[in-house]
Amino acid sequence: MTGDSTMPRHRELGLTDSEYDLIVEKLGREPNAVELAMFSLLWSEHCAYKHSRKLLGRLPTDGPRVVMGPGENAGAVDVGSGYAVAFKVESHNHPSAVEPFQGAATGVGGILRDVFAIGARPIAVLDSLRFGELDSVRSRHLLDGAVRGIGHYGNSIGVPNVGGEIYFEEPYEHNCLVNAMCIGFAKTEAMVRAAAAGIGNTVVLMGATTGRDGIGGASVLASAELGEGDDAKRPTVQVGDPFEESKVLECCLELLEKGLLVSLQDLGAAGLTSSAGEMASAGGVGIDIDVAKVPLREADMEPFEIMVSESQERMLAVVEPSRVAEVRAICDKWQTGSAEIGVVTDSGRVRILKAGEVVGDMPVEALVDGCPLYDLEPEAPAGWIYGNRQTLAPSADSEATLLALLAAPSIASKQWIFQQYDSIVGSRTVRRPEAADAAVLQLPESGNAIAVSIDGNGRRVACEPYNGTVEAVLECAQNLACVGAEPLGLTNCLNFGNPEKPVPAWQLDRAISGLAVVCEELGVPVVGGNVSLYNEGPDGPIYPTPVVAMVGELPNPAQTAPMGFAKAGDAIALLGPFAPTLQGSELAKQRGELAMGLPEPDVAAVAAACATVREAVRAGRVASAHDVSDGGLACALAESAISSGLGFRADLQDLRERGCSPEEALFGEGTGGFVLSGERTELEALGALVIGEVGSTTIELAAGDRSLVIGLVDATEAWRSLDARAEAVA
């Protein structure tokens, strides 16, 4: 944490002059080096949410199935029979942009700890990734490192990666996005909260030793824009050890099962500073920490370094003194370190000691909750602020257009990536990546199953933040409906640019408003989330990218619908309020025609269509189900054909009669559309519009005066074309 000696220390650490003055006011004196370092972290954007917290209050967080909501390490919902599912998604964007392997790996490790910190066993991981265009050397480097890091950590610890999404767009060239999600499963009665309690109770640090890796990550790295020379920030990136985390995980779960812990908190961003401070704040108590008792891997570490280190695979627990010996014995059994480093007090202060000598003394309220919260100054842009580049001529015929869309890196199959992940370890996976619209996991303990989807199209949100965010939530709901699941709760990761600038502030404000309204209308509570701001590079901000992840419940894991057609002779139908346009579409992108504007989705109509599809899937009335998203109806139909190896014939004339142009009918995008297959009478009884029939070796589509015929082999080669590029990426 060294820098320009001519710059005041607090500015080096990311604090403004007014924030420093407020710290002085709250302390009644100048902060010392330890205190300043701790304040800089807990008052950083990454920890304090000082530009977003006021906006997040708009989100609906209550629901009849909510077990844990915002403010805990992870959210959780009741899935019956005394069990709960925990889930959360978080970002590791800036670390991954600086050092992609470790940045992505520790992102997985951190989200796993968030879940088992509340007593839930991790059972699945998903990831949402964004990189620059695949023809960029930098993007290929970041992609390769991030994918290897995700695979390394998840595969090593034995948690399956069951799905996710990957987009390639130019605005992510400098600042990639790596969002990791974890799903956990637990007995509801065994779950634990992070609030410290019990005056005189012992504070125990468990897991790996503490080093200098990750120092300043939350303030220096995660709460500032990236720019030239960011390689110098590599020391702020944490280094992960999945084998150590595996031991810590099993140790913590055994301790919780035996009721030996009063509370538990993981050490992630801001390290001991965050975990101790937040535990004290949540419990309304004080905490003393003696840094001389913290096991170190580097003997000469200063107290401030120990308190702000973000070394991985560490947990902080509050334990009754009479149970400390038993806790440490179980730690020894799992060959994971443990040390008594502090005590819970009634002082309402966080005190840092070194061999009994006080080296830092701060009120909990000032440290954790005293950061000023800022009002945004949003301003809508005058027009499209991002670049446009043409890769497909408007004159391209329908066949060439469909093949170009299927081969687009954001649409094409990602199997060459998913194959690097273990998707079935743990024996809960029912639907593997790209087999269905949502991942499906069986829960034999509770007798049912869950489905999970993670979505977010930053390009469309850039066109209109409110409507684009609503679309992302609705796409999650549609994906769940395709496998027969009903939404229980939602988590999010809000990835945006610098909130101190008018346009990113406007994007953030509009997106959160859209998220709040659509979740309220759907009756889906937001049980947690993460905010990642200052995602900008030298050329400007990323696309505003609210990533949303939804967990749903289904009664029978065997009764789900695949995305691929089932058999020749089945009818193909379109269901839902699908009104496609080329605004914000992949085709508009390839033609270099992106601009502001996006139609407002009909939330009630989409919700009704989701209910119809969900019940039809559960009742076995459809043979396949797939939502219409990127690339429009032509791509959705082609994906169902490719997945099954069965071609089809379809006529979109009825859709044309709704007012769509031929191009819109084929390639336009929008919410609310489902491609279903099955018996014609069943599909018509659902109110679906029959548009074609399964069975051929070709893809044949007609839309007024535009039609196309493509061999299924050619379509499959285009969709799987990223496989052929894998060597260039690796």
C-alpha positions in Angstrom: 0.0 0.0 0.0 2.7 2.4 -1.1 2.2 5.2 -3.5 3.0 8.7 -4.4 4.7 10.3 -1.4 3.4 13.7 -2.4 -0.2 12.6 -2.1 -1.9 12.7 1.3 -2.0 9.2 2.8 -5.8 9.1 2.9 -6.1 9.9 -0.8 -3.7 7.1 -1.6 -6.1 4.8 0.2 -9.1 6.0 -1.7 -10.6 8.4 0.9 -11.7 11.9 -0.1 -10.7 14.9 2.0 -14.2 15.3 3.3 -14.3 11.7 4.3 -11.0 12.0 6.1 -12.3 15.1 8.0 -15.4 13.1 9.0 -13.2 10.3 10.4 -11.3 12.8 12.4 -14.6 14.2 13.7 -15.9 10.8 14.7 -12.6 9.8 16.4 -12.1 13.2 18.0 -8.5 13.0 16.7 -6.3 12.1 13.8 -6.4 8.4 12.9 -3.2 6.4 13.2 -1.9 4.1 10.4 -3.8 1.1 11.6 -7.1 3.0 11.9 -6.7 4.8 8.6 -6.1 1.6 6.8 -9.2 0.0 8.3 -11.4 3.0 7.6 -10.2 3.2 4.0 -11.4 -0.4 3.5 -14.7 -0.3 5.3 -15.5 3.2 3.8 -14.6 2.0 0.3 -17.2 1.6 -2.4 -16.7 -2.1 -2.4 -17.6 -2.5 1.3 -19.8 0.5 2.1 -21.9 0.7 -1.1 -21.8 4.5 -0.5 -23.1 5.3 -4.0 -25.7 2.5 -4.2 -27.1 1.8 -0.7 -29.9 4.4 -0.9 -31.0 2.9 -4.2 -31.0 -0.7 -3.0 -33.6 0.2 -0.4 -36.2 0.1 -3.3 -35.8 -3.6 -3.7 -38.5 -6.0 -2.3 -36.8 -8.4 0.1 -39.6 -10.1 2.0 -41.5 -13.2 1.1 -43.1 -16.2 2.7 -40.2 -18.6 1.8 -37.4 -16.2 2.8 -35.2 -17.7 5.5 -32.3 -15.2 5.3 -32.3 -11.9 3.4 -29.9 -9.0 2.6 -27.3 -8.4 5.3 -26.3 -12.0 5.8 -23.4 -13.7 4.0 -25.9 -15.3 1.6 -29.7 -15.3 1.1 -31.7 -18.4 1.7 -35.2 -19.7 0.9 -37.3 -22.5 2.4 -37.6 -25.6 0.1 -39.7 -27.7 2.5 -39.2 -30.6 4.9 -37.0 -28.5 7.2 -34.4 -27.6 4.5 -33.3 -24.4 2.9 -31.4 -23.4 -0.2 -28.8 -20.7 0.1 -27.4 -18.7 -2.8 -25.5 -15.6 -3.7 -23.6 -14.1 -6.6 -20.6 -11.8 -6.3 -18.1 -10.1 -8.5 -14.3 -10.5 -8.8 -14.0 -8.1 -11.8 -11.0 -6.0 -11.1 -8.8 -8.8 -9.7 -9.6 -10.9 -12.8 -8.8 -8.0 -15.1 -5.3 -7.7 -13.4 -4.6 -11.4 -12.8 -7.3 -13.5 -14.4 -6.4 -17.0 -13.1 -6.2 -16.1 -9.4 -8.9 -13.4 -9.7 -11.4 -15.9 -11.0 -10.3 -18.7 -8.8 -10.5 -16.7 -5.6 -13.9 -15.3 -6.8 -15.1 -18.9 -6.7 -13.5 -19.5 -3.3 -15.0 -16.4 -1.8 -18.6 -17.2 -2.9 -18.2 -20.7 -1.6 -17.3 -19.3 1.8 -20.2 -16.9 1.8 -22.5 -19.9 1.5 -20.9 -22.3 4.0 -20.5 -19.4 6.5 -24.3 -19.6 7.1 -24.1 -23.4 7.5 -25.1 -24.5 4.0 -23.1 -27.1 2.1 -22.2 -25.8 -1.4 -23.8 -28.0 -4.1 -23.3 -26.0 -7.3 -21.5 -23.1 -8.9 -22.5 -21.0 -11.9 -20.7 -18.1 -13.4 -21.5 -15.1 -15.5 -18.6 -13.8 -17.6 -18.0 -10.8 -19.9 -14.9 -10.2 -22.1 -14.0 -8.1 -25.0 -14.4 -9.4 -28.6 -12.8 -12.8 -29.1 -10.6 -11.5 -31.8 -8.7 -9.4 -29.2 -5.5 -10.8 -27.8 -6.2 -9.3 -24.4 -9.7 -10.8 -24.3 -8.4 -14.2 -25.2 -5.8 -14.0 -22.5 -8.3 -12.9 -19.9 -10.8 -15.6 -21.0 -8.2 -18.4 -20.8 -7.0 -17.3 -17.4 -10.5 -16.9 -15.9 -11.8 -20.2 -17.2 -8.8 -22.1 -16.0 -9.1 -20.4 -12.6 -12.8 -21.2 -12.3 -12.2 -24.8 -13.3 -9.2 -25.2 -11.0 -10.9 -24.0 -7.9 -14.3 -25.7 -8.5 -12.9 -29.0 -9.7 -10.4 -29.2 -6.9 -12.9 -28.6 -4.2 -15.5 -30.9 -5.7 -18.4 -28.6 -6.3 -20.0 -28.9 -9.8 -20.2 -26.0 -12.2 -23.7 -26.5 -13.6 -24.1 -23.5 -16.0 -23.8 -19.8 -16.6 -23.4 -17.4 -19.5 -20.5 -15.8 -21.4 -20.8 -12.6 -23.5 -18.1 -11.1 -25.7 -18.6 -7.3 -26.3 -16.1 -4.6 -27.0 -16.9 -2.4 -23.9 -15.5 -5.2 -21.7 -12.2 -5.2 -23.5 -10.2 -3.6 -20.6 -12.5 -4.4 -17.7 -13.8 -7.9 -17.9 -16.6 -9.1 -15.6 -16.3 -12.3 -13.6 -19.4 -12.9 -11.5 -19.6 -16.2 -9.5 -22.7 -17.8 -8.0 -22.9 -20.5 -5.4 -25.9 -22.7 -4.4 -25.9 -24.3 -1.0 -28.2 -26.7 0.9 -28.8 -26.9 4.6 -31.1 -27.9 7.4 -32.9 -24.7 8.3 -32.4 -25.2 12.0 -28.7 -25.6 11.6 -28.1 -22.3 9.8 -26.2 -19.5 11.6 -25.9 -15.8 11.3 -22.8 -13.6 11.4 -23.7 -11.4 14.4 -21.3 -11.6 17.3 -22.9 -12.3 20.6 -22.1 -13.1 24.2 -19.8 -10.7 26.2 -16.6 -12.5 27.0 -16.9 -15.0 24.2 -13.7 -15.9 22.4 -13.0 -14.9 18.8 -11.3 -17.7 16.9 -9.6 -17.4 13.5 -9.6 -20.6 11.5 -8.0 -21.7 8.3 -5.0 -20.6 6.4 -2.3 -18.3 7.7 -2.2 -14.6 7.0 0.1 -13.1 4.4 0.5 -9.9 2.3 -1.6 -11.2 -0.7 -4.6 -9.1 -1.3 -3.6 -6.1 0.8 -5.7 -3.1 -0.4 -7.9 -5.2 -2.7 -11.2 -3.7 -1.6 -10.0 -0.1 -1.7 -7.1 0.3 -4.0 -8.3 -2.2 -6.6 -12.0 -2.9 -6.4 -13.2 0.7 -5.7 -11.4 2.5 -8.5 -11.3 2.6 -12.2 -8.7 0.5 -14.0 -6.2 2.3 -16.2 -2.8 2.0 -17.7 -0.2 0.3 -15.7 -2.6 -1.9 -13.7 0.0 -4.8 -13.7 1.4 -2.9 -10.7 -1.8 -3.8 -8.8 -1.0 -7.6 -8.9 0.0 -7.7 -5.2 -3.6 -6.6 -4.4 -5.0 -9.8 -6.0 -5.6 -12.7 -3.6 -4.1 -16.2 -4.1 -6.4 -19.1 -3.6 -5.8 -22.7 -2.3 -8.9 -24.9 -2.9 -7.5 -27.8 -1.0 -7.2 -25.7 2.1 -10.7 -24.4 1.6 -12.0 -27.9 1.3 -10.7 -28.6 4.8 -12.0 -25.4 6.2 -15.4 -26.1 4.6 -15.7 -29.5 6.2 -14.4 -28.3 9.5 -17.0 -25.4 9.7 -19.9 -27.6 8.7 -19.0 -30.1 11.5 -18.6 -27.3 14.0 -22.0 -26.0 13.1 -23.7 -29.4 13.0 -22.4 -29.9 16.6 -23.7 -26.5 17.7 -20.2 -25.3 18.8 -20.3 -21.8 17.2 -22.2 -18.8 18.3 -21.6 -17.1 14.9 -19.4 -17.4 11.8 -18.1 -15.0 9.2 -15.8 -15.5 6.2 -12.8 -13.3 5.6 -13.0 -11.8 2.1 -12.7 -8.2 1.1 -11.0 -6.2 3.8 -10.0 -9.3 5.7 -10.1 -9.2 9.5 -11.2 -5.5 9.4 -14.5 -6.4 7.6 -15.3 -9.7 9.4 -14.6 -8.4 12.9 -16.2 -5.0 12.3 -19.3 -6.4 10.7 -19.8 -9.1 13.2 -19.6 -6.5 16.0 -22.0 -4.2 14.2 -24.5 -6.9 13.6 -24.5 -8.0 17.2 -24.4 -4.6 18.8 -21.2 -5.4 20.6 -17.5 -4.6 20.6 -14.6 -6.8 19.6 -10.9 -6.8 20.7 -8.4 -8.4 18.2 -4.8 -9.0 19.1 -2.7 -9.2 15.9 0.2 -10.8 17.8 -2.0 -13.9 18.1 -2.8 -14.1 14.3 -0.8 -16.9 12.6 1.3 -15.4 9.9 3.1 -16.7 6.9 5.4 -13.6 6.9 6.9 -12.8 10.2 7.5 -9.1 9.7 3.9 -8.0 9.0 2.8 -4.7 10.5 -0.5 -4.5 12.4 -2.3 -2.7 9.6 -1.2 -5.3 7.1 -2.6 -8.1 9.3 -5.9 -6.3 9.7 -6.4 -5.6 6.0 -4.8 -8.7 4.4 -7.2 -10.5 2.1 -5.5 -13.9 2.3 -8.0 -16.6 1.4 -9.4 -19.6 3.1 -10.0 -18.0 6.5 -13.0 -17.9 8.7 -13.8 -16.0 11.9 -15.9 -17.5 14.6 -17.3 -16.5 18.0 -17.1 -19.4 20.5 -18.1 -19.8 24.1 -14.9 -20.1 26.2 -16.0 -23.5 27.5 -16.1 -24.9 24.0 -12.9 -23.4 22.6 -10.9 -26.6 23.3 -13.5 -28.8 21.4 -13.6 -26.3 18.5 -9.8 -26.4 18.2 -9.7 -30.1 18.4 -12.0 -30.4 15.5 -9.9 -27.9 13.6 -6.9 -30.2 14.3 -8.8 -33.2 13.1 -9.4 -31.5 9.7 -5.8 -30.2 9.7 -6.8 -26.6 9.5 -5.3 -23.9 11.6 -7.0 -22.2 14.5 -6.0 -19.5 17.0 -7.7 -17.5 19.7 -7.2 -14.0 18.6 -9.8 -11.9 20.4 -12.8 -11.5 22.6 -16.3 -10.1 22.4 -16.8 -7.0 24.6 -19.5 -4.6 25.7 -17.5 -1.5 24.6 -19.1 -0.9 21.3 -15.6 -0.5 19.9 -13.2 -2.3 17.7 -9.9 -2.4 19.4 -6.7 -3.6 17.8 -3.9 -4.8 20.1 -0.4 -6.0 19.6 0.7 -8.3 22.4 -1.7 -6.5 24.7 -0.8 -2.9 23.6 -3.6 -1.0 21.9 -2.6 0.1 18.4 -6.1 1.0 17.1 -9.4 2.0 18.8 -12.5 2.9 16.9 -16.2 3.0 17.6 -18.0 0.2 15.7 -20.7 2.6 14.5 -18.1 5.0 13.0 -16.1 2.2 11.4 -18.8 0.1 9.9 -21.8 2.3 9.5 -20.4 5.8 9.6 -19.4 6.2 6.0 -21.4 9.0 4.2 -23.9 7.8 1.7 -24.0 9.8 -1.5 -26.8 10.9 -3.8 -26.2 10.3 -7.4 -26.4 13.0 -10.0 -27.8 11.1 -13.0 -28.1 12.4 -16.5 -29.4 10.5 -19.5 -27.0 10.4 -22.4 -27.8 12.5 -25.5 -27.4 9.3 -27.6 -25.5 6.1 -28.0 -22.2 6.5 -26.1 -20.6 3.2 -27.1 -18.9 2.2 -30.3 -20.4 0.4 -33.3 -18.6 -1.8 -35.7 -20.0 -3.7 -38.7 -19.2 -7.3 -39.1 -22.2 -8.3 -41.3 -23.5 -6.4 -44.2 -27.2 -5.4 -44.2 -27.4 -7.0 -47.7 -26.5 -10.5 -46.4 -29.2 -13.0 -47.2 -31.2 -14.9 -44.6 -29.0 -18.0 -44.7 -25.8 -16.1 -44.2 -27.4 -14.0 -41.4 -28.6 -17.1 -39.5 -25.2 -18.7 -39.7 -23.4 -15.5 -38.6 -25.7 -15.3 -35.6 -25.3 -18.9 -34.6 -21.5 -18.4 -34.8 -21.5 -15.2 -32.8 -19.3 -15.8 -29.8 -22.0 -14.6 -27.4 -24.6 -17.1 -28.9 -22.5 -20.0 -30.1 -22.1 -23.1 -27.9 -19.8 -22.7 -25.0 -19.2 -26.5 -24.6 -15.5 -26.1 -25.0 -15.6 -24.0 -21.9 -18.1 -26.0 -19.9 -16.1 -29.2 -20.7 -13.3 -27.8 -18.5 -15.6 -27.8 -15.5 -16.9 -30.9 -13.7 -20.7 -30.5 -13.9 -21.8 -33.7 -12.2 -19.7 -34.3 -9.2 -21.9 -34.7 -6.1 -24.6 -36.6 -8.1 -27.2 -33.8 -7.9 -27.1 -32.6 -11.4 -30.2 -33.4 -13.5 -29.6 -31.1 -16.4 -26.1 -30.3 -17.6 -25.1 -27.0 -19.2 -26.8 -26.4 -22.6 -29.1 -29.4 -22.1 -31.9 -27.2 -20.9 -32.7 -23.5 -20.3 -31.9 -23.8 -16.6 -29.7 -26.0 -14.4 -31.7 -28.6 -12.4 -30.4 -30.1 -9.1 -32.2 -32.8 -7.2 -32.7 -32.6 -3.5 -33.4 -36.1 -2.3 -33.3 -35.0 1.3 -36.4 -32.8 0.8 -38.0 -34.9 -1.9 -38.0 -32.1 -4.6 -35.6 -30.2 -6.9 -34.4 -26.7 -7.7 -33.6 -25.0 -10.9 -31.2 -22.1 -11.3 -30.7 -19.5 -14.0 -28.3 -16.6 -14.3 -28.8 -13.9 -16.9 -27.9 -10.4 -18.0 -27.5 -8.8 -21.4 -25.5 -5.6 -20.9 -25.9 -4.5 -24.5 -29.6 -4.3 -24.2 -29.4 -2.6 -20.8 -27.1 0.0 -22.4 -29.9 0.6 -24.9 -32.4 1.3 -22.1 -31.4 0.4 -18.5 -34.9 0.1 -17.0 -36.4 -2.1 -19.7 -33.2 -4.1 -20.2 -33.0 -5.0 -16.5 -36.7 -6.0 -16.5 -35.9 -8.2 -19.5 -33.0 -9.9 -17.6 -35.3 -10.8 -14.7 -38.0 -12.0 -17.1 -35.5 -14.2 -19.0 -34.5 -15.8 -15.7 -38.2 -16.5 -15.0 -38.7 -17.9 -18.5 -35.7 -20.2 -18.2 -37.1 -21.6 -14.9 -40.5 -22.1 -16.5 -38.9 -24.2 -19.3 -37.9 -26.8 -16.8 -41.1 -26.6 -14.7 -39.7 -24.4 -11.9 -41.5 -21.7 -9.9 -39.3 -18.8 -8.7 -38.5 -18.6 -5.0 -36.0 -15.8 -4.8 -33.4 -13.7 -6.6 -29.9 -12.5 -6.1 -28.0 -10.0 -8.2 -24.6 -8.6 -9.1 -24.9 -5.0 -10.3 -21.9 -4.2 -12.5 -21.7 -0.6 -13.6 -19.2 2.2 -14.4 -18.2 5.2 -12.2 -21.2 6.4 -10.2 -19.7 9.8 -9.8 -20.2 10.4 -13.6 -23.7 11.4 -14.8 -24.4 8.7 -17.4 -23.3 5.6 -15.3 -25.2 7.1 -12.4 -28.3 7.3 -14.6 -27.8 3.7 -15.8 -27.5 2.5 -12.2 -30.6 4.4 -11.0 -32.8 3.2 -13.9 -31.6 -0.4 -13.7 -32.3 -0.7 -9.9 -35.7 0.9 -10.5 -36.5 -1.7 -13.1 -35.2 -4.5 -10.9 -37.4 -3.3 -8.0 -40.6 -3.0 -10.1 -40.3 -6.3 -11.9 -39.5 -8.3 -8.8 -42.4 -6.7 -7.0 -44.8 -7.6 -9.9 -43.5 -11.1 -10.1 -43.6 -11.6 -6.3 -40.0 -12.7 -6.3 -38.0 -11.3 -3.3 -34.4 -10.1 -3.6 -32.6 -12.1 -0.9 -29.1 -10.6 -1.4 -26.7 -9.3 -3.9 -23.5 -7.4 -4.7 -22.6 -4.1 -6.3 -19.5 -3.7 -8.4 -18.9 -0.1 -9.6 -16.1 1.8 -11.2 -15.9 -0.8 -14.0 -14.3 1.4 -16.6 -11.2 1.4 -18.8 -9.4 4.1 -20.8 -12.1 4.0 -23.4 -15.0 4.5 -21.0 -17.4 2.4 -19.0 -18.5 -1.1 -19.6 -22.1 -1.8 -20.7 -24.2 -1.4 -17.6 -24.6 -5.1 -16.6 -27.1 -6.1 -13.9 -26.6 -9.9 -13.6 -29.6 -11.6 -12.0 -29.8 -15.1 -10.7 -33.0 -16.8 -9.8 -33.7 -20.0 -7.9 -36.9 -21.9 -8.4 -38.6 -25.0 -7.1 -40.0 -28.0 -9.0 -41.7 -31.0 -7.5 -40.2 -33.8 -9.7 -36.7 -33.6 -11.0 -37.5 -36.3 -13.6 -40.3 -34.1 -15.1 -38.3 -31.4 -16.8 -38.2 -30.3 -20.4 -35.0 -30.3 -22.5 -34.4 -27.5 -25.0 -34.0 -30.0 -27.9 -36.8 -31.4 -30.0 -37.9 -34.9 -28.9 -39.0 -36.7 -32.1 -39.9 -36.3 -35.7 -43.5 -35.5 -36.3 -44.0 -33.3 -33.2 -45.5 -30.0 -33.8 -43.6 -26.8 -33.1 -45.4 -23.8 -31.5 -44.7 -20.3 -30.3 -46.3 -19.3 -27.0 -46.3 -16.0 -25.2 -46.5 -12.2 -25.8 -43.5 -12.2 -28.2 -43.2 -8.9 -30.1 -39.7 -9.0 -31.7 -37.8 -5.9 -32.8 -34.2 -5.4 -34.0 -33.5 -2.8 -31.3 -30.5 -3.8 -29.2 -30.3 -7.2 -30.9 -27.3 -9.3 -31.9 -28.2 -8.6 -35.5 -28.2 -4.8 -34.9 -24.8 -5.2 -33.2 -23.3 -7.1 -36.2 -24.7 -4.5 -38.6 -23.2 -1.7 -36.5 -26.7 -0.2 -35.9 -26.9 -0.1 -32.1 -28.8 2.9 -30.7 -30.7 4.0 -27.7 -34.2 2.6 -27.1 -35.8 -0.7 -26.1 -39.6 -1.6 -26.0 -41.2 -1.9 -22.5 -41.9 -5.6 -21.7 -45.4 -6.6 -20.6 -44.6 -8.1 -17.3 -48.0 -9.5 -16.5 -48.3 -11.1 -19.9 -44.9 -12.7 -19.6 -45.6 -13.9 -16.1 -48.8 -15.6 -17.4 -47.0 -17.3 -20.2 -44.4 -18.5 -17.7 -47.1 -20.0 -15.5 -48.7 -21.8 -18.6 -45.3 -23.3 -19.7 -44.4 -24.2 -16.1 -47.6 -26.2 -15.5 -47.4 -27.8 -19.0 -43.9 -29.0 -18.4 -44.8 -30.4 -15.0 -47.8 -32.2 -16.5 -45.7 -33.7 -19.3 -47.8 -31.9 -22.0 -44.8 -30.6 -23.9 -41.8 -32.6 -25.3 -39.4 -29.6 -25.3 -39.3 -26.0 -24.2 -36.8 -23.2 -25.0 -37.1 -19.4 -24.5 -36.5 -17.0 -27.3 -33.6 -14.7 -26.5 -30.3 -13.7 -28.3 -30.6 -14.1 -32.1 -34.4 -14.2 -32.1 -36.8 -16.9 -33.1 -34.6 -18.3 -35.9 -31.8 -18.9 -33.4 -34.1 -20.4 -30.8 -35.5 -22.8 -33.3 -32.1 -23.7 -34.6 -30.7 -24.3 -31.1 -33.6 -26.7 -30.4 -32.8 -28.5 -33.7 -29.1 -28.7 -33.1 -29.6 -29.9 -29.5 -31.7 -32.9 -30.8 -30.1 -33.5 -34.2 -33.6 -33.1 -35.7 -34.3 -30.5 -38.3 -37.7 -28.8 -38.9 -39.9 -26.7 -41.2 -41.6 -23.6 -39.9 -43.7 -20.7 -41.3 -43.7 -17.4 -39.4 -46.5 -15.8 -41.4 -48.8 -15.6 -38.5 -46.1 -13.7 -36.6 -45.8 -11.4 -39.6 -49.5 -10.7 -39.3 -48.9 -9.3 -35.8 -47.0 -6.4 -37.5 -43.4 -7.8 -37.6 -41.2 -7.3 -40.6 -39.7 -10.5 -42.1 -36.4 -9.7 -40.4 -38.0 -9.0 -37.1 -39.9 -12.3 -37.3 -36.7 -14.2 -38.0 -34.1 -12.4 -36.0 -35.8 -9.8 -33.8 -35.5 -10.1 -30.0 -37.8 -9.4 -27.1 -39.3 -11.0 -24.0 -42.0 -13.5 -23.5 -41.5 -16.0 -26.3 -41.3 -19.8 -25.9 -40.6 -22.4 -28.5 -42.5 -25.6 -27.6 -42.7 -28.9 -29.3 -45.1 -31.9 -28.7 -48.5 -33.1 -29.8 -50.3 -30.6 -31.9 -53.6 -30.9 -29.9 -51.8 -30.3 -26.6 -49.9 -27.2 -27.9 -53.1 -25.7 -29.3 -54.9 -26.4 -26.0 -52.2 -24.3 -24.3 -53.1 -21.4 -26.5 -49.8 -21.7 -28.4 -49.4 -20.8 -32.1 -48.4 -23.8 -34.1 -45.7 -22.7 -36.6 -44.1 -25.9 -37.9 -43.1 -29.5 -37.5 -40.0 -31.5 -36.4 -38.4 -33.8 -38.8 -35.8 -33.4 -41.6 -32.1 -32.9 -42.1 -32.5 -29.2 -42.8 -33.7 -26.0 -41.1 -36.4 -24.5 -43.2 -37.9 -21.1 -42.2 -40.3 -18.8 -44.1 -41.3 -15.3 -43.0 -43.3 -13.6 -45.8 -41.0 -12.8 -48.6 -37.9 -14.0 -46.8 -37.1 -17.6 -46.3 -34.1 -19.8 -45.7 -33.0 -23.4 -46.0 -29.8 -24.5 -44.2 -28.5 -28.0 -43.7 -28.6 -29.0 -40.0 -25.0 -30.0 -40.3 -24.0 -26.5 -41.4 -26.0 -24.9 -38.6 -24.4 -27.2 -36.1 -20.9 -26.4 -37.4 -21.7 -22.7 -37.1 -23.1 -23.0 -33.5 -20.1 -25.2 -32.4 -17.6 -23.0 -34.2 -16.1 -21.8 -31.0 -14.8 -25.4 -30.4 -12.5 -24.9 -33.4 -11.3 -21.6 -32.0 -10.4 -23.1 -28.6 -6.8 -23.7 -29.5 -6.4 -20.1 -30.4 -7.8 -19.1 -27.0 -5.9 -21.6 -24.9 
